[in-house]
Structure formats: structure tokens, C-alpha cells
Amino acid sequence: MKNNLLLDITVDKTIKKVFVNREFAAERNLVWDVTTKQEILGQWWAPKPWISRTKYTDFKVGGRRFYAMCGPDREEHLAVQDFTAISPKTNLKIKEISFQG
């Protein structure tokens, strides 16, 4: 496996967007599953001790995922992900909007 993995984060303040490109030292099928399967995604999407709870997912281009980041003191921050491009097991583009709650 490759030791020097890509992590590229670009911030464009003029359009208020952050772009993230990342490589993982794992099999492609596993990376796809942990990124797209609701029952697995909730286990790692939030930083510990927080958890991610999916409220609704329609996994298709133009579809959305509504979820909450839930903290240990019952904090809840809502977010929406819009799926803008999906190429199974090779590429996933998401536009995310987070709300303070």
C-alpha cells in the first residue's frame, strides 16, 4: 500500500467553500461502504465523543442526507448533505450545510 496518502484541503473564501480530496489506506469497497452506508457512517462521521445520527437519506444524485451531530451533553447540530455527483466506488461529491442548534 501507498505510504504517502493524499490529503488536500482548499478554502475558497470568495465563494465560501472548502474542498477536500483524500486518499485512504484501505480497500476501495470498504471506503465506499463506510462513506455511503447509513448504519456504518454514523459510527465515525462525528468526532468522539460526539455521534452522528442520520434522520433521512436519499442516496442518489440530487438526493440528500439529513443528520444531527449529537454531543455528550445533549447538544445537537443539524446538517444537510446534497449529493451532487456519485460514481460508485470511485467518486462522491457532497455539498454540506451545517446549522447551529
C-alpha positions, 0 to 999 in steps of 0.5 A, a space after each residue: 500500500 501507498 505510504 504517502 496518502 493524499 490529503 488536500 484541503 482548499 478554502 475558497 473564501 470568495 465563494 465560501 467553500 472548502 474542498 477536500 480530496 483524500 486518499 485512504 489506506 484501505 480497500 476501495 469497497 470498504 471506503 465506499 461502504 463506510 462513506 455511503 452506508 447509513 448504519 456504518 457512517 454514523 459510527 465515525 462521521 462525528 468526532 468522539 465523543 460526539 455521534 452522528 445520527 442520520 434522520 433521512 437519506 436519499 442516496 442518489 444524485 440530487 438526493 440528500 442526507 439529513 443528520 444531527 451531530 449529537 454531543 455528550 451533553 445533549 447538544 445537537 447540530 443539524 446538517 444537510 448533505 446534497 449529493 451532487 455527483 456519485 460514481 460508485 466506488 470511485 467518486 462522491 461529491 457532497 455539498 454540506 450545510 451545517 446549522 447551529 442548534 
